[in-house]
Amino acid sequence: MAKDFIPYNIQTFSEEKMLERSHDFAEWLSTRRTVRHFAKKPVPIEVIENIISAANTAPSGANLQPWTFCVVSDPTIKKEIREAAEKEEYENYKDRMSDEWLEDIDHLGTDHNKPFLEEASHLIVLMKQSHGYNKDGSRKRHYYVNESVGIACGMLLSAIHNAGLVAVTHTPSPMGFLKKILNRPRNEQPFLLIPVGFPADNVEVPNITRKSLREVMSCY
């Protein structure tokens, strides 16, 4: 069977330049932080489109790109999402979370109140598609959906940071209310809710550290 391939060229670098670029990128990306307080300042939709275009380059099983990025800018819908999320989060903090879980997140200073869902310029609701559809309407299987969408999310967060914006990966559980509010099709399920915008003035973040390279890397 004939395959449709095209030439591919990528810029390569000397060992010295590779070390410099990889170091600088790691240092730059290490400045990314989760921010839960946003300035009420609009972000041009064109910026969000570019960010999603970058995330859309993520690799995926069979290149089927099993995702939909739902961008919510309407204040009325953001308010509805906040109210539904806070209802679920209240139940989580009250009854669903274990004592160990609550202890592990205590240093973050979070609770069921989520004002950032209204304050952020945009909410990006990342939907995963359990399957797709062929042109004749028949069901099209998707592969490695969670892995593919997770990679796209990582690239999305990097693109947000690159644009000089901040975000928080919010995971109210369960998230079925997002599908209902946004009237998404049967084959889509919410994966992540990501508020995006400018940081509030004098914003502060928890004083945390990340694991060292020795803790996360094993060489063989």
Secondary structure, 3 states (H helix, E strand, C coil): CCCCCCCCCCCCCCHHHHHHHHHHHHHHHCCCCECCCECCCCCCHHHHHHHHHHHCCCCCHHHCCCEEEEEECCHHHHHHHHHHHHHHHHHHHHHHCCHHHHHHHHHHCCCCCCCHHHHCCEEEEEEEECEEECCCCCEEECCCHHHHHHHHHHHHHHHHHHCCCEECCECCCCCHHHHHHHCCCCCEEEEEEEEEECECCCCCCCCCCCCCHHHHCCCC
